[in-house]
Amino acid sequence: MEIESEGYKFKNGNYEFKYDAIEDIWYIFSCLSDTTFSSIELSVGKKGNYVISCETMMSVLKTIETIDFCCYRGAYSDAYTLIRKCRDDLMQYLFLLYVIQNKHGLTDREAEEFPLEPEALIKMIEMNIAILVSGTRKTEAEFAMEKWVYNELGNTENAKERKDFFDTSKYKAYLAGNNEKVKYIFDNFLAAKWKQEDRKLNNYVHTNGIKYLTDNYGFRVDKKQKENELIETLQSITDIFLSLLAVIDSTKLHSSDYLDALEMGMKPVEGSQYWVCPIIVEYMNDRFDKKLLAYIQEMEGHGMKILSEYYSS
């Protein structure tokens, strides 16, 4: 059943894409919404437990649908502004993911002092929670993240946290400054792509010239060229995000095969816990520089099978 609502077309309840390349990007983030839902990140602060799950990916899915619609209608200025939103949201997710995965509770050495006995393990968990709640070991980035989680970041009194951490240039600087693999990828593979797309997106968001207004006109003789350029920018943002996610936490790229088998009461295929979502494997191997792919595979740290050669039979 096909339904049309204010120009949007839906088929069986789903948005009907006009561009295959944009729909492919949507499917990548659909996979990531599943993986981030099934592998939540948990911490605790003075206001209780909190999690980071699939919120960003679910939001990005809706934004990509709207980008497709704007592109089809020739509203390129609007579409680029939404791509900027995607870029900013995805970089923010990487920042939040890195901070919450590197939270400052018990140290590894302190945790190792507890014997592997039920009562001792319960005590260890309680002590870790107490340290996290007290905040005595938390960094400024962790406190800023908690204000974001608690929806307090927008308050007037939290201007410093917004200025210091919550901006895309700050996410990039924080990640590169705290993760050598991220820094290496930016320095050796992504610097030119980041600079080019960052300038373009800023120009559209801030209307740095009359063309960034007139690009929103619906009727153009160069429509196909504008579509291709816009899709390439969306793909470039996806390239950057997947490259960084793969070295921050490659398990977020996993396919559903292993968990699907367990849920169905079947024995998973040996090694399937290391399989990456097929559309992500295909995308990365088709678009990424081979040296970048080799570096990611070597440094991802969890045994995930990113190279397409692992799936050749």
Order of alpha helices (4+ residues) and beta strands (2+ residues): beta-beta-beta-alpha-beta-beta-alpha-alpha-alpha-alpha-alpha-alpha-alpha-alpha-alpha-alpha-alpha-alpha-alpha-alpha
